[in-house]
């Protein structure tokens, strides 16, 4: 666990310096509220980033990390999500593999999978299929996840997205969907985004968790949202363990 924590902290520091070495990427910060079927709403703060660069002819690598802090009724819980992607792309499509990790107190998780995207004139569709494993109190749990999404570009700097996902880990099941929108002023590297997410959890009892998020994102190495999606650090990977666990443990 200490090793994972150290690696996560190093990843965040790395992406803070990303503009100095990466081809393109972004840094972002957000605030959200999670509506749960018990107690008060959960406040969610996050800061993270992603960067990508070419490592060989036609091959690229992307790294991303996000630190999240959840708080409710004076109690707080913090965890880190991080991912690494190896991929190839051209003007029409992207294809690659990913590995991710979730770093939490008393437990850790990681995943492996394949991912890809295809570009139409104003729409990009994407998807992934992955394997998950979790170590908690010395017990290993295994599962899988699948995602699909689409982003529609009204203009090069105004985009709306929709994403679907399903994850199963032993007796825990998750169905999730997200609607999002992002806008970037033409002459600014900074964009603003909003998201609404619903998770239907079948674990520790069945319940729904709804989250809205507002955030700001600084992009480098791409002059529009559309070019960032199609040539920047835009790979999402799959669902990870924090997606299925955070609501019951806070």
N, C-alpha and C positions, 0 to 999 in steps of 0.2 A: 504493500500500500504506500509506504514512504517513497518507493521508487516511482510509482505512478504519480504521486503528488509532485515530486520534483520535476518529472517530465512534463506535466501539465503546466507548471509555473514557467518552465523554460520555453514551452511553446508560446505562451502568451507574450513573454518578453521578445521572442523571436519575431512574432508578427507585428509588434510595436515598431520594430526596426525594419519591417518588410520593404518600405519604399526604397531603401538603399540598395537592395540586391534583387528584388523580384521583378518580373516583367509586369505584373498587374496584381491588383488585390483590393481589399477594402478593410476598414475598421468601422465598427458600429457599436452603438450603445442603445439600450431600450429600457422602458418601464412598462410593466403590465400588471393586470389583476386577474387572479385565478378564482373563479367562482366554484366553490365546492358545496356538496349537499349537506355540510355540517359546519358549524362554527362560522367565523368571519372570513371574508375574502382573504386570499393570500397575495401579498405584494411580491412582485417578481422583478428583480433588477438583473441586467446582464450586460457584459462587455466582452467583445470578441473581435475576431478578424480572420481573414483568409488571404493567402498569397499563392501565386502560381508562377512558374518559370519553365522554360524549355530546357530539358536535360540532354536530349539527343534529337537527331533529325526526325521530326514528326511525333516525338514523345515529350510529355509534360508531366510535372509533378505539382500537386497542390497540397498545402497544409492548412488546417483551420483549427481554431480553438475558441471556446466560449466558457467564461466563468459566470455562473448563475447563483444568485442569492435569493432565497425564498424566506419570507418572514410572515408570521401570523401570531397575533396576541402576545407580542414580546419575544417569541421564540424565533430563531433563525436557523436556516439550513443552507449550506453552500456546497456546490459540486462543480465539476469541470467536465465538459465534453470536448474531445479532440478527435481529429480525423486526418488521414493521409490518403491521397488519391494518385494513382498512376494511370494516365490516359493518353489517347491520341484523338485528334479532331481535324476536321476540315470545315469548309463553309457550310456543308449540309448536315453533318452529324458529329457526335462525340461518343466515344466508347472507352470504358476503362474499368478498373477494379479499385476497391477502397478497403481500408481498415479503420475502425474507430474504437474509442475507449470512453467509458464513463467512470469517473473517479469520485467515489463517495465514502463517507465514514463507515468503516467496518465491512465494506464490500467493494468489489470492482467488477467491471464488465468490459467485454470487447466484442467486436463483430467484424466479419469479412463479407464481401459481396461484390457483385458486378453492377454497373450503372451505365446509363447512356442517355443521349438526347438526340432529337431530330428537329431541324429548323425548316419551317415554312416561311412564307413572306412576312407575315405579322405574328406568327405563333411559333413557340418552341414547346415541344412535348418532351417529357423526361420520365425516367422510371428506374427502379433498382430492385434487386432481389438479393437477400443477404441471410447470413447465419449469425446467431447471437449465442454467447455463453456468459454466464454470470457466476461469480464465486461469492458466496455469502455464508459467513460463519463456517467455513470449511466445506460447504456443499456446493457442487457444480450443477447449474441448471442450464439446459440447452433449448434453443428455439430458432425461429426464422421470422423474417419480415419481408414485406413487399410494398412498394410505393409506386404511385403514378401521379403525374402532374402536368399542368399546362400553363404557359404564360402568354398573354395576349398584349401586344404592343399597340396602343392607340396611336402613339407617336414614338419616336426613338427614346423619349425620356418620360413617358407615362405608360405604366404597365400594370396589368391586373393578373392575378394568378389564382389557381385552384389546385389543391393537392389532396390525395387520398392515400391512406396507409392502413396496413393490418400487420399485427405482430402477435405471435404466440410463443410463450415461454412456459413449458410444463403446463400447469393448470391456469396460468395467467393469459388473458386475451385482451387485445386492444384494437379497436377500430377508431380511426381518426380522420378528420377532414379539416382543411384550412382554406380560408379566403383571404387574399392580401391585395394591397395596392401600394405602388411606389411612384413618386414624382421627383424629378431632378430639374431645377432651373437650368436653362441652357448654358449659362456661362459659369456655373458653379460646380465644383467637384463633390458637393454635399447634396444628398437626397434625403427625403423623408418618407417613412413607410408606416403602414398600419396593417395589422393582422387580426383575424378572428379565428380561433381554433376550438374545435369540440372533440373531446376524447370520450369514448364509451368504453369503460373499463369493466371487465368481468374477472375481478380478482379482489380478494378481501371483501366480498359483497359486490353487487352490481351497482354502478352509479356513473353519472356523466360529470365531466369536468369541462367547464368553458373558460376560455382565456382570451382576453383582448390585449393587444400590445401596440404601443407607439414607439417609434425609434427614429434615429438619425444615423446616416451612413456616409462615410467619406471614402470615395473611390479614387484610386490612382491607376494609371496605365490604360484607362478606357475612357473615351470621351462621351459616352452615353450609356443609358441602362441597357439598351439593346446590344451594344458592342461588348459590354461587360458580361452579359448572359452568354454570348456566343464565342467570345475569345478571352474572357477573363476567368477569375476564380469563382466560378458559378456552380461547381459540382456540389451536390447536396449529400451524397451517400444515402444510407437507409435510416430506418428508425433505430434508435439505440435504447439502452436500458432505462435511461432517465425518463423517456417518454411513457413507460409503463409503471414506473415505481414512484415518482416524486409525489403524486397526490396522496397515496396512502401513508407515506412516512412522515409528512410534515406535521 
